Amino acid sequence: MHRVIGLMSGTSLDGVDAALIETDGDASVQFGPGAEHAYDAGQRQVLQQAVNAALDWRFDGPEPAEFLAAETALGDAHVAAVANVLAMAGLEPSDIDLIGFHGQTVLHRAPAGGRLGATRQIGDGAALAQAAGIDVVYDFRSADVAAGGHGAPLATLYHDALFRRDVLPGPIAVLNLGGVANVSWLGEGEPCAFDTGPASGLLDAWCERTIGRACDLNGELAGRGQTDADALARLLDHPFFDLPPPKSLDRWDFSLDPVTDLSPEDGAATLTAFSARTVADAIRKMGLPQRVLVTGGGRKNPVMMAAIAADLERPVEPVETVGWNGDLMEAQAFAWLAVRSVEGLPLSLPSTTGVPRATTGGVLAKAG
Protein backbone atom coordinates (compact mmCIF):
# COMPACT_ATOMS: atom_id res chain seq x y z
CA MET A 1 0.00 0.00 0.00
CA HIS A 2 1.12 3.53 -0.79
CA ARG A 3 0.21 6.70 1.09
CA VAL A 4 -0.27 9.38 -1.57
CA ILE A 5 -1.46 12.98 -1.90
CA GLY A 6 -3.26 13.90 -5.11
CA LEU A 7 -3.45 17.46 -6.44
CA MET A 8 -5.91 18.73 -9.04
CA SER A 9 -6.48 22.22 -10.43
CA GLY A 10 -9.44 22.44 -12.80
CA THR A 11 -10.29 24.83 -15.60
CA SER A 12 -12.40 27.00 -13.28
CA LEU A 13 -9.12 28.31 -11.78
CA ASP A 14 -10.69 28.50 -8.33
CA GLY A 15 -8.00 26.58 -6.48
CA VAL A 16 -6.20 23.31 -5.80
CA ASP A 17 -8.06 20.21 -4.63
CA ALA A 18 -5.74 18.12 -2.44
CA ALA A 19 -6.56 14.66 -1.07
CA LEU A 20 -4.77 11.90 0.80
CA ILE A 21 -5.46 8.24 0.05
CA GLU A 22 -3.85 4.89 0.76
CA THR A 23 -3.96 2.51 -2.18
CA ASP A 24 -2.34 -0.36 -4.02
CA GLY A 25 -3.18 1.28 -7.36
CA ASP A 26 -6.09 -1.11 -7.85
CA ALA A 27 -9.33 -1.73 -5.95
CA SER A 28 -7.85 -1.21 -2.48
CA VAL A 29 -8.49 2.46 -1.71
CA GLN A 30 -8.80 4.08 1.70
CA PHE A 31 -9.86 7.72 1.86
CA GLY A 32 -7.95 10.22 3.98
CA PRO A 33 -8.49 13.95 4.56
CA GLY A 34 -8.55 16.55 1.86
CA ALA A 35 -9.60 20.11 1.12
CA GLU A 36 -9.61 22.83 -1.49
CA HIS A 37 -6.86 25.42 -1.25
CA ALA A 38 -8.25 28.53 -2.96
CA TYR A 39 -6.08 30.63 -5.23
CA ASP A 40 -5.68 34.22 -4.11
CA ALA A 41 -6.66 36.98 -6.51
CA GLY A 42 -3.10 37.46 -7.74
CA GLN A 43 -2.53 33.77 -8.42
CA ARG A 44 -5.83 33.46 -10.26
CA GLN A 45 -4.99 36.49 -12.42
CA VAL A 46 -1.59 35.06 -13.39
CA LEU A 47 -3.17 31.69 -14.24
CA GLN A 48 -5.88 33.36 -16.31
CA GLN A 49 -3.21 35.26 -18.23
CA ALA A 50 -1.52 31.95 -19.03
CA VAL A 51 -4.79 30.45 -20.26
CA ASN A 52 -5.44 33.53 -22.41
CA ALA A 53 -1.93 33.36 -23.85
CA ALA A 54 -2.40 29.68 -24.68
CA LEU A 55 -5.41 30.50 -26.87
CA ASP A 56 -3.16 32.59 -29.12
CA TRP A 57 -0.30 30.06 -28.95
CA ARG A 58 -2.18 26.94 -30.16
CA PHE A 59 0.96 24.76 -29.85
CA ASP A 60 2.70 26.86 -32.49
CA GLY A 61 6.15 28.30 -31.82
CA PRO A 62 7.84 29.02 -28.48
CA GLU A 63 5.71 28.76 -25.37
CA PRO A 64 4.31 32.04 -24.05
CA ALA A 65 6.27 33.75 -21.27
CA GLU A 66 3.09 33.74 -19.20
CA PHE A 67 3.49 30.00 -18.63
CA LEU A 68 6.64 30.51 -16.53
CA ALA A 69 4.99 33.08 -14.26
CA ALA A 70 1.98 30.81 -13.90
CA GLU A 71 4.19 27.86 -12.91
CA THR A 72 5.59 29.92 -10.03
CA ALA A 73 2.09 30.78 -8.80
CA LEU A 74 1.01 27.17 -9.21
CA GLY A 75 4.01 25.93 -7.26
CA ASP A 76 3.31 28.22 -4.33
CA ALA A 77 -0.35 27.18 -4.17
CA HIS A 78 0.39 23.47 -4.48
CA VAL A 79 3.08 23.50 -1.80
CA ALA A 80 0.59 25.19 0.54
CA ALA A 81 -2.09 22.64 -0.36
CA VAL A 82 0.25 19.76 0.47
CA ALA A 83 1.18 21.35 3.80
CA ASN A 84 -2.50 21.77 4.62
CA VAL A 85 -3.31 18.11 3.99
CA LEU A 86 -0.29 16.99 6.01
CA ALA A 87 -1.47 19.13 8.92
CA MET A 88 -5.01 17.74 8.64
CA ALA A 89 -3.65 14.19 8.75
CA GLY A 90 -1.04 14.87 11.45
CA LEU A 91 1.71 13.59 9.14
CA GLU A 92 5.18 14.67 8.01
CA PRO A 93 6.52 14.67 4.43
CA SER A 94 8.50 11.53 5.26
CA ASP A 95 5.20 9.73 5.92
CA ILE A 96 4.07 10.24 2.29
CA ASP A 97 5.28 8.01 -0.54
CA LEU A 98 4.19 10.10 -3.51
CA ILE A 99 2.40 13.17 -4.75
CA GLY A 100 0.25 12.93 -7.88
CA PHE A 101 0.42 16.42 -9.47
CA HIS A 102 -1.92 17.08 -12.38
CA GLY A 103 -0.87 20.67 -13.05
CA GLN A 104 -3.02 23.26 -14.81
CA THR A 105 -4.36 22.52 -18.27
CA VAL A 106 -3.96 25.59 -20.44
CA LEU A 107 -4.78 24.01 -23.81
CA HIS A 108 -5.96 20.67 -25.16
CA ARG A 109 -6.33 19.58 -28.78
CA ALA A 110 -7.98 16.29 -29.69
CA PRO A 111 -6.46 14.07 -32.40
CA ALA A 112 -8.21 14.43 -35.75
CA GLY A 113 -7.72 13.44 -39.35
CA GLY A 114 -4.60 11.42 -38.69
CA ARG A 115 -3.04 14.25 -36.73
CA LEU A 116 -1.91 13.49 -33.18
CA GLY A 117 -3.54 15.46 -30.42
CA ALA A 118 -1.67 17.81 -28.12
CA THR A 119 -2.12 18.75 -24.49
CA ARG A 120 -0.32 21.10 -22.12
CA GLN A 121 -0.52 21.05 -18.35
CA ILE A 122 1.79 23.66 -16.85
CA GLY A 123 3.45 22.92 -13.53
CA ASP A 124 7.03 22.15 -12.47
CA GLY A 125 6.95 18.68 -10.93
CA ALA A 126 10.65 18.69 -10.07
CA ALA A 127 10.38 22.01 -8.21
CA LEU A 128 7.34 20.75 -6.31
CA ALA A 129 9.21 17.60 -5.28
CA GLN A 130 12.08 19.68 -3.91
CA ALA A 131 9.82 22.17 -2.12
CA ALA A 132 7.54 19.52 -0.59
CA GLY A 133 10.28 16.98 0.15
CA ILE A 134 8.17 14.22 -1.46
CA ASP A 135 8.58 12.36 -4.77
CA VAL A 136 6.16 13.70 -7.40
CA VAL A 137 4.54 12.06 -10.43
CA TYR A 138 3.36 14.60 -13.01
CA ASP A 139 2.67 14.99 -16.77
CA PHE A 140 0.10 12.19 -16.78
CA ARG A 141 -1.41 12.84 -20.21
CA SER A 142 1.50 13.23 -22.64
CA ALA A 143 2.34 9.54 -23.13
CA ASP A 144 -1.26 8.74 -24.04
CA VAL A 145 -1.42 11.62 -26.52
CA ALA A 146 1.95 10.70 -28.06
CA ALA A 147 0.65 7.14 -28.58
CA GLY A 148 -2.42 8.43 -30.46
CA GLY A 149 -4.92 8.79 -27.62
CA HIS A 150 -6.88 11.80 -26.46
CA GLY A 151 -5.16 11.98 -23.07
CA ALA A 152 -8.58 12.37 -21.47
CA PRO A 153 -10.59 11.46 -19.52
CA LEU A 154 -8.09 9.86 -17.12
CA ALA A 155 -10.15 9.43 -13.94
CA THR A 156 -12.18 6.54 -15.39
CA LEU A 157 -9.96 3.70 -14.19
CA TYR A 158 -10.14 5.18 -10.68
CA HIS A 159 -13.93 5.30 -10.93
CA ASP A 160 -13.81 1.65 -11.95
CA ALA A 161 -11.59 0.78 -8.98
CA LEU A 162 -14.14 2.27 -6.59
CA PHE A 163 -16.98 0.55 -8.46
CA ARG A 164 -15.22 -2.79 -8.01
CA ARG A 165 -14.18 -2.07 -4.43
CA ASP A 166 -17.75 -1.30 -3.39
CA VAL A 167 -19.29 -4.10 -5.52
CA LEU A 168 -21.97 -1.78 -6.90
CA PRO A 169 -24.64 -3.27 -9.18
CA GLY A 170 -24.04 -2.14 -12.75
CA PRO A 171 -23.93 -0.82 -15.23
CA ILE A 172 -23.54 2.67 -13.77
CA ALA A 173 -22.59 6.00 -15.30
CA VAL A 174 -20.23 8.23 -13.34
CA LEU A 175 -20.75 11.74 -14.64
CA ASN A 176 -18.15 14.41 -13.94
CA LEU A 177 -19.52 17.95 -14.23
CA GLY A 178 -16.44 20.17 -14.30
CA GLY A 179 -15.65 22.82 -16.89
CA VAL A 180 -16.18 20.01 -19.40
CA ALA A 181 -18.49 17.06 -18.75
CA ASN A 182 -17.31 13.50 -19.13
CA VAL A 183 -18.89 10.16 -18.40
CA SER A 184 -17.44 6.83 -17.26
CA TRP A 185 -19.54 3.79 -18.15
CA LEU A 186 -18.83 0.96 -15.71
CA GLY A 187 -20.14 -2.59 -15.72
CA GLU A 188 -19.08 -5.86 -17.25
CA GLY A 189 -15.99 -5.70 -19.43
CA GLU A 190 -13.64 -2.79 -19.76
CA PRO A 191 -14.80 0.67 -18.65
CA CYS A 192 -15.63 3.23 -21.33
CA ALA A 193 -15.31 6.99 -21.14
CA PHE A 194 -15.51 10.17 -23.17
CA ASP A 195 -16.18 13.90 -22.93
CA THR A 196 -19.84 14.71 -23.57
CA GLY A 197 -19.63 18.48 -24.05
CA PRO A 198 -19.44 21.58 -21.84
CA ALA A 199 -20.62 21.32 -18.25
CA SER A 200 -19.99 24.46 -16.19
CA GLY A 201 -17.24 26.04 -18.29
CA LEU A 202 -19.40 28.01 -20.71
CA LEU A 203 -21.86 28.89 -17.96
CA ASP A 204 -19.06 30.20 -15.74
CA ALA A 205 -17.70 32.30 -18.60
CA TRP A 206 -21.19 33.68 -19.24
CA CYS A 207 -21.66 34.62 -15.58
CA GLU A 208 -18.29 36.34 -15.43
CA ARG A 209 -19.08 38.29 -18.60
CA THR A 210 -22.63 39.34 -17.74
CA ILE A 211 -22.88 39.60 -13.95
CA GLY A 212 -19.24 39.69 -12.85
CA ARG A 213 -19.47 36.46 -10.87
CA ALA A 214 -17.41 33.29 -11.22
CA CYS A 215 -20.38 30.91 -11.48
CA ASP A 216 -24.15 30.56 -11.35
CA LEU A 217 -24.36 29.82 -7.63
CA ASN A 218 -27.08 27.23 -6.96
CA GLY A 219 -28.39 27.79 -10.48
CA GLU A 220 -30.16 30.95 -9.34
CA LEU A 221 -29.51 32.91 -12.54
CA ALA A 222 -30.66 30.09 -14.83
CA GLY A 223 -33.64 29.47 -12.57
CA ARG A 224 -34.94 32.96 -13.34
CA GLY A 225 -34.50 32.59 -17.10
CA GLN A 226 -36.08 30.82 -20.07
CA THR A 227 -34.32 28.57 -22.57
CA ASP A 228 -34.05 30.16 -26.00
CA ALA A 229 -34.83 27.43 -28.53
CA ASP A 230 -32.95 29.03 -31.43
CA ALA A 231 -29.80 29.63 -29.39
CA LEU A 232 -29.96 26.08 -28.03
CA ALA A 233 -30.25 24.69 -31.55
CA ARG A 234 -27.16 26.66 -32.62
CA LEU A 235 -25.19 25.36 -29.65
CA LEU A 236 -26.21 21.78 -30.44
CA ASP A 237 -25.21 22.19 -34.10
CA HIS A 238 -21.55 21.36 -33.45
CA PRO A 239 -19.58 18.59 -35.19
CA PHE A 240 -18.27 17.26 -31.84
CA PHE A 241 -21.62 15.66 -31.08
CA ASP A 242 -21.51 13.55 -34.25
CA LEU A 243 -18.14 12.01 -33.38
CA PRO A 244 -18.10 8.49 -31.94
CA PRO A 245 -16.40 7.94 -28.59
CA PRO A 246 -13.75 7.96 -27.28
CA LYS A 247 -13.49 11.70 -27.78
CA SER A 248 -12.32 14.76 -25.89
CA LEU A 249 -12.50 18.52 -26.09
CA ASP A 250 -11.10 21.70 -24.63
CA ARG A 251 -13.16 24.11 -22.57
CA TRP A 252 -12.65 26.67 -25.33
CA ASP A 253 -13.90 24.50 -28.21
CA PHE A 254 -17.34 26.09 -27.83
CA SER A 255 -18.33 29.73 -28.11
CA LEU A 256 -20.77 31.99 -26.28
CA ASP A 257 -21.79 33.56 -29.61
CA PRO A 258 -25.21 31.83 -29.78
CA VAL A 259 -26.32 33.42 -26.48
CA THR A 260 -24.64 36.82 -26.87
CA ASP A 261 -27.91 38.71 -27.44
CA LEU A 262 -29.80 37.08 -24.56
CA SER A 263 -30.37 38.45 -21.09
CA PRO A 264 -28.08 37.12 -18.34
CA GLU A 265 -30.92 34.96 -17.05
CA ASP A 266 -31.98 33.53 -20.42
CA GLY A 267 -28.37 32.95 -21.45
CA ALA A 268 -27.71 31.02 -18.24
CA ALA A 269 -30.89 28.99 -18.69
CA THR A 270 -29.97 28.16 -22.30
CA LEU A 271 -26.39 27.14 -21.44
CA THR A 272 -27.64 24.99 -18.57
CA ALA A 273 -30.12 23.30 -20.91
CA PHE A 274 -27.33 22.79 -23.44
CA SER A 275 -25.11 21.00 -20.91
CA ALA A 276 -28.01 18.89 -19.67
CA ARG A 277 -29.13 17.87 -23.16
CA THR A 278 -25.65 16.85 -24.33
CA VAL A 279 -24.99 14.86 -21.13
CA ALA A 280 -28.32 13.05 -21.42
CA ASP A 281 -27.83 12.31 -25.13
CA ALA A 282 -24.38 10.86 -24.44
CA ILE A 283 -25.57 8.59 -21.64
CA ARG A 284 -28.56 7.38 -23.66
CA LYS A 285 -26.24 6.31 -26.47
CA MET A 286 -24.45 4.03 -24.00
CA GLY A 287 -27.65 2.43 -22.70
CA LEU A 288 -29.73 2.61 -19.54
CA PRO A 289 -27.52 2.54 -16.43
CA GLN A 290 -28.70 1.31 -13.07
CA ARG A 291 -27.62 4.64 -11.59
CA VAL A 292 -26.14 7.95 -12.66
CA LEU A 293 -23.67 9.16 -10.03
CA VAL A 294 -22.49 12.75 -10.39
CA THR A 295 -19.20 14.25 -9.27
CA GLY A 296 -17.61 17.67 -9.83
CA GLY A 297 -18.80 21.16 -9.01
CA GLY A 298 -21.84 20.96 -11.28
CA ARG A 299 -23.52 18.48 -8.93
CA LYS A 300 -24.06 21.42 -6.56
CA ASN A 301 -26.18 23.23 -9.17
CA PRO A 302 -29.73 22.00 -8.52
CA VAL A 303 -31.07 23.53 -11.74
CA MET A 304 -28.52 21.65 -13.85
CA MET A 305 -29.06 18.41 -11.93
CA ALA A 306 -32.83 18.69 -12.38
CA ALA A 307 -32.43 19.43 -16.09
CA ILE A 308 -30.23 16.35 -16.61
CA ALA A 309 -32.70 14.16 -14.71
CA ALA A 310 -35.58 15.54 -16.79
CA ASP A 311 -33.75 14.92 -20.07
CA LEU A 312 -32.76 11.41 -19.02
CA GLU A 313 -36.14 10.67 -17.47
CA ARG A 314 -34.39 9.02 -14.51
CA PRO A 315 -32.83 10.22 -11.25
CA VAL A 316 -29.28 11.48 -11.00
CA GLU A 317 -27.46 11.34 -7.67
CA PRO A 318 -24.37 12.97 -6.23
CA VAL A 319 -21.59 10.45 -5.64
CA GLU A 320 -21.92 11.07 -1.90
CA THR A 321 -24.92 8.72 -1.94
CA VAL A 322 -22.47 5.81 -2.29
CA GLY A 323 -19.91 7.24 0.12
CA TRP A 324 -17.58 8.93 -2.38
CA ASN A 325 -16.46 12.56 -2.19
CA GLY A 326 -17.39 14.59 -5.25
CA ASP A 327 -15.18 17.52 -4.24
CA LEU A 328 -12.05 15.37 -3.99
CA MET A 329 -12.53 12.59 -6.55
CA GLU A 330 -10.26 14.03 -9.21
CA ALA A 331 -7.49 14.77 -6.70
CA GLN A 332 -7.87 11.23 -5.37
CA ALA A 333 -7.76 9.91 -8.92
CA PHE A 334 -4.39 11.50 -9.61
CA ALA A 335 -3.02 10.15 -6.34
CA TRP A 336 -4.18 6.69 -7.46
CA LEU A 337 -2.77 7.20 -10.96
CA ALA A 338 0.59 8.22 -9.47
CA VAL A 339 0.85 4.79 -7.84
CA ARG A 340 -0.02 3.08 -11.11
CA SER A 341 2.61 5.18 -12.88
CA VAL A 342 5.46 4.10 -10.61
CA GLU A 343 4.23 0.49 -10.79
CA GLY A 344 4.18 0.62 -14.61
CA LEU A 345 0.43 -0.07 -14.76
CA PRO A 346 -1.94 1.35 -17.41
CA LEU A 347 -3.45 4.79 -16.88
CA SER A 348 -5.62 4.55 -19.99
CA LEU A 349 -7.22 2.01 -22.30
CA PRO A 350 -8.47 2.07 -25.90
CA SER A 351 -12.01 2.28 -24.49
CA THR A 352 -11.26 5.31 -22.28
CA THR A 353 -9.02 7.61 -24.35
CA GLY A 354 -8.85 5.93 -27.75
CA VAL A 355 -5.17 5.08 -27.27
CA PRO A 356 -4.24 2.07 -29.45
CA ARG A 357 -3.24 -0.11 -26.48
CA ALA A 358 -3.28 0.03 -22.69
CA THR A 359 -0.77 2.76 -21.83
CA THR A 360 1.01 3.90 -18.70
CA GLY A 361 2.41 7.40 -18.30
CA GLY A 362 3.57 10.10 -15.92
CA VAL A 363 7.02 11.41 -15.10
CA LEU A 364 8.67 10.79 -11.72
CA ALA A 365 10.57 13.63 -10.01
CA LYS A 366 12.55 12.57 -6.98
CA ALA A 367 12.65 14.76 -3.88
CA GLY A 368 16.32 14.15 -3.24
C-alpha positions, 0 to 999 in steps of 0.5 A: 500500500502507498500513502499518496497525496493527489493534487488537481487544479481544474479549468475553473481556476478556483484553487487546488483540490488536495486529497490523501489516500492509501492505495495499491493502485487497484481496488484497495483504496482508503480515503484520507483527509482533503480540502480545497486550497483557494487561489488568491486573486493574484494567483488566479490572475496570473493563471488566467493570463496563461490560459489567455496566452495559450489560446493565441499560442495553439501549440505553435512556436515558443511557449508564451512567457506567461506559462513561466509566471503561472508555474511559479504561482502554481508551485506556491499554491500546491506547496501550501495545499500539500502542507495543509493536507499533512497538517489535517492528517497529522503527518510529516513529508516523510510519511508520504510516498508520492504526490500525484500532481496534475498541473493546470491545463492551459490548452488541449487539442484532440487528435483528428484526421490522422493528426496526433492530439496535443495537451499542455498542463503547466506545472514544475513537478521537479520544483514541487518535489524539492519544495515539498520533500516528497517524490512527485509524479506529473505529466500524466497525459502526454504519453497517451497523446503521443501514442495516439490517444486523447489523453482524457478522460483519465479518472475513469480507471479510478472510478472503476476501482471504486466501483469494483471495491464497493461491488456496486450493481451495474452498469452505472454511469459516473458523470463528472460535471467540471468545466467540461463534462465526461462520463465513465460507463462501468459494468461488465468488461472494460470501462468506457469513457468520453467527454460529452460536451461543456458542463460548467465552463461556458456557464461560468464564462457567461456569468463572469461576462454578464454579472461579474461572478465566477459561477451561477451559484445554486443555479439561481440565474438560470432558474430565473430565465427561459431557454431560447430554442434558437440559441440552443439549436445553434449550440447543439449544431456542433460537429463534436456531437456527431463524433463516436467515442472515445473523444475529448475537447477543450473548454474553449472548443465552444463559443458563447456567440449563440447566447450573446444577445440574450439576457443574463438569465436567459443565457444562463438557462440556455447554457444549462439546458445545453449542458443537460441535453448533451450529457443526457444524449451521451448517456442514452447512447451508452444504454440505460444505467442502473444509476447515474452518479455525479461528481464535480462542481456541477452536482451542486447546481440543482437547476442543472441536476434537475435538467439532466434528470428531466432529459434522461427521465431518470434520477441522477445522484451525487456520488456522496450517496455511495460514500464517495467525495465529489469535491475530492474525486479528481485529486484522489484519482491522480493520487491513485494514478501516481501509484499506477505510474510508478508500478508501470500499470496502465493509466488509460485504455483504448475504451477510455481515451482511444489510445491504441493499447493500454498505456502507462504514463507520468514522469517521476521527479525525486525529492532528493 
